[in-house]
Amino acid sequence: MNEDLKKLNSLHKKISFMLSIIVFLIYFSFIYLVAFDIGFLSNNFLFNLNNGLLCSLIVITLCLLITGIYVWWNNSFYEIELKKIKKIE
């Protein structure tokens, strides 16, 4: 296997693992709140919406944002570098 391809593969694994850990932490932080601090989630926040609804919308938005960041990085950097390496071989 080409050395450049190994480096690119290593970078891809690091980026995807880091973003997966971030999503994992966000999701399980919300689950922790649901399990152990239900009082916080049941308080009203704005326009009679409770904090649980607000937190769930934040979790969904952050996970979509992180997925978008991964797709953008993959399309704008990884795929381009991969095509360059394949043309060289």
Secondary structure as the mmCIF struct_conf table of DSSP 4:
data_model
#
loop_
_struct_conf.conf_type_id
_struct_conf.id
_struct_conf.beg_label_comp_id
_struct_conf.beg_label_asym_id
_struct_conf.beg_label_seq_id
_struct_conf.end_label_comp_id
_struct_conf.end_label_asym_id
_struct_conf.end_label_seq_id
HELX_RH_AL_P HELX_RH_AL_P1 GLU A 3 PHE A 36
HELX_RH_AL_P HELX_RH_AL_P2 ILE A 38 SER A 42
BEND BEND1 ASN A 43 ASN A 43
STRN STRN1 ASN A 44 LEU A 46
TURN_TY1_P TURN_TY1_P1 PHE A 47 ASN A 48
STRN STRN2 LEU A 49 ASN A 50
HELX_RH_AL_P HELX_RH_AL_P3 ASN A 51 TRP A 73
HELX_RH_PI_P HELX_RH_PI_P1 ASN A 74 TYR A 78
HELX_RH_AL_P HELX_RH_AL_P4 GLU A 79 ILE A 88
#
